[in-house]
Amino acid sequence: MKKNIILSLAALIALVSCAQRQEISKAGMPGTLSFAGCNLSVDEAVEAKSVMPAGGNYAVIINDKSGATDPIVTNYKAIKDNDNKISLPEGKYTVIARSEEDVPAATFEQPVYGAQKDVTIVSGETTEIGEMICKLLQVKVTVDYSEEFLAMVTGNCTTTVSVSPTAPLVYNVSYIGGAANYDHSAGYFAVNNGGSTTMEIVFKGSVNGSNGTQNITISNIKPCTWHQIKFVKKAAEDGSADFSIVIEDLVEDIELNSDVLAAETVIGDDPDAPKGDGGIKLESTCSYDIAQPIIVPGNDDGPFVLTMKAIVPNGVLKFSVDITSDNPNFVGSVKMINDDSATLDLVNPSSGAIEVFTTILPFPYGDAVAGKTEIDFNLSDAQTPINGFTGSHSFVMNVMDKTGCKKSIPITMVVPEK
């Protein structure tokens, strides 16, 4: 019995020793931060209330909370290409995903979306990052004027908006030929002072033949909100015309603070969204009736001339194209280039989308689309690449103008069996 006890004790010591050696062998080893199960998605606007997968160009910034190591700056695509993993020394980190590496203090038409999460890395072990839903990191500001107010304008005017005194944005009203026209651009401002952040709005200009000024300060400015500033005419007590500023329907996407589920799911329609399509339309500028399926001729059957013009009277805010097809190989070829997405953003395209535009579908993009009231499309050069895929291919043009009006216009191209 005594011999058995001694043997059991020896075995126990051996097991403990083995476990200690394993722990010692782990010491100093890097841990792994895994993005394999990550659902990095983004809500692209407070008025849309929908989420979609984030693009591969999203910056990923990993900060060591102890400050012992420099921040790691990479992007989502590079992590996915590295088997969805990144090695880190043991410690506590803050992981930031952002559509841009930095958030500008103030800029027109450059929203930045982001999310962050704290993680703990243990030597020799894998930590899953899990779901990250990016939301607007700035406050969005648009400035509008009622028709009655514009009728009072008798010279150039400016509305200056600032969240940081050193980074104002100026929204211009031009007075040409007896008519006032104004800038519909959306401004985006960084929010750096928490709940104490304020916004200053200053109007200066010629109203009813004399220089007018109006100032207003808004407190408790928060990110992921949209302040819609509007100038309206009002009757003064003495009966003369006067004007004031109103803040119309502050939009704040509360849904972003809860667990939004699968990508591409609409959470709900904005009841205050503008009604109508704002006159958005797509016109053929060639012999094809683009309202009907377009038969693409073979490469040896003569030239293919397919041109059209998008008319967006209030200027483009968003323009994307959703691609579907009864030939999965066609959609698959687009997804393979465009970060596994069959949606192409023409205003803020990813690097993958730009590659699609230059190799398969020659859509205009970037500055050729953003803010424009007319956009010319020439898809003639799509003849050769698209002829490699027989079937019916649908391209739904989704347009939102700067007033929030929307319209979706389908275009169908058919490549017959040879």
Secondary structure, 3 states (H helix, E strand, C coil): CHHHHHHHHHHHHHHHHHHHHHHHHHCCCCEEEECCCCCEEEECCCCCCEEEECCCCCEEEEEECCCCCCCEEEEHHHHHHCCCEEEECCEEEEEEEECCCCCCCEEECCCCEEEEEEEEECCCCEEECCCEEEEECEEEEEEEECHHHHHHEEEEEEEEEECCCCCCEEEEEEEECCEEEECCCCEEEECCCHHHCCEEEEEEEEECCEEEEEEEEECCCCCCEEEEEEEEEEECCCCCEEEEEEEEEEEECHHHHCCCCCCCCECCCCCCCCCCCCCCEEEECCCCCCCCCEECCCCCCCCCCCEEEEECCCCEEEEEEEEEECCHHHHHHHHHHCCCCCEEECCCCCHHHHHHHHHCCCCCCHHHCCCCCEEEEECHHHHHHHCCCCEEEEEEEEEEECCCCEEEEEEEEEECCC
